[in-house]
């Protein structure tokens, strides 16, 4: 789970920790505070990307979409 805002990521950590306490997840959860236009992950690190809300708030929408969909190399 990734967001540019540390407060949003920390809120997500708290929320997901509360949920996991009630019913553990089948996979590990990882969190990232980073800019979506310059993600700190290697190419092909993910099989899929799920994005909801906020794309219209990105400073460089084409760069962000490319970052989510195309190899950087």
Residue pairs with C-beta under 8 A, 6 or more apart in sequence:
1 9
1 12
1 16
1 29
1 30
1 31
1 32
2 9
2 31
2 32
2 33
2 34
2 36
2 39
3 9
3 12
3 32
3 33
4 33
4 34
4 35
4 36
5 33
6 33
9 31
9 32
9 33
12 31
13 31
16 25
16 29
19 25
20 29
32 39
32 40
32 41
34 40
36 58
36 64
36 67
36 68
37 58
37 59
37 60
37 63
37 64
37 67
38 67
39 67
39 68
43 71
43 72
43 73
44 71
49 68
49 69
51 68
55 61
55 64
55 65
58 64
